[in-house]
Amino acid sequence: MANKKIAIVGPLTGPRSAYGDLLTSAANAALSAHPISAKAVSTKAVSTKATSTQAVSEGVEFVYMDDQALPHVADAVAKALIEEGVTAVIGHFNSACAATVKDQYENAGIVFVLPASTGDDLTEQPSRYRFRLCASNTKQCEVVAELLDAQSGSHMVVSDGSPYAEGLATVLASTYGYRVIHQENLYEQTTFDFDNVFLAGTHFSCADMLNHLNRHAFTGRVVGCDDCDIEEIETLLTPPYSIEVMKLDNGFEFYIRHGVKAVLDILYDDSDVSNLDMADRLRCSASSFRFNEYGDNTLSTWHHLTIKEQ
């Protein structure tokens, strides 16, 4: 019997590798805690052309692949994994990467588990094989609006121009009527015509935007998107700072670990399970999730936490 291969895919290298580290460490923690595991050794690929594999138990192995948070690299990774005949893919942290590959996995009949991709377009169509564990950008924007609207004055969204940030900005502009400017426009200002602000983009872009606001004595409420929910951001901020960061109810690590566990539970019960049967079992039996016909986990929600240093 050929090994069942489970792919763990994310930005293992590049400027967003902090999320790749989170992905691989959480996946390995789930593996080492699971009875299916023969041994768990932390490994990762550094090239989309080179696959790093890890023995899990007889008949099962993990495959680690690097998409660098770049859609064209994710496309190449997906094609390689389909050719390799993997059973399931867990990851593609970046929503633009996930959007690039989702139809490929669906058409190939590969179970696709998304622990942290929040883009609304990922679950617009019903799916047999796709399972998004985290809450969507639209739900994130609902909480952002509650936070900003609790403050008096005017509100602004600052986008770094990435597809992820533009998606958030579009929802906040169209649904809540917020003004939107881009990162470069913010840097042209040393006094600000808004009282509260939502920063949308990569964690390093948001850190740079907050540093600019602080240099010019901005005193309003600052809310950062969920990409800021990573320890590395504190190394990028210049004290004093305070930012309220959007956070998934249980955090990214929870969804990675429980996504891996859900797949391993099925393989532990039946190592010869078909991809379609795995998808059906995920839909019906994953205790931490409740999926609708579009593959969205309806139990996931957003909240916020404050990161502060004086």
Secondary structure by P-SEA (a helix, b strand, c coil): cccbbbbbbcccccccaaaaaaaaaaaaaaaaacccccbbbbbbbccccbbbbbbcccccbbbbbbccccaaaaaaaaaaaaaaccccccccccaaaaaacaaaaaaabbbbbbcccccccccccccccbbbccccaaaaaaaaaaaaaacccbbbbbbcccaaaaaaaaaaaaacbbbbbcaaaaaacccccccbbbbbccaaaaaaaaaaaaaaccccbbbbccccccccccccccccbbbbbbbccccaaaaaaaaaaaaaaaaaacccccaaaaaaaaaccccccccccccccccccccccccccc
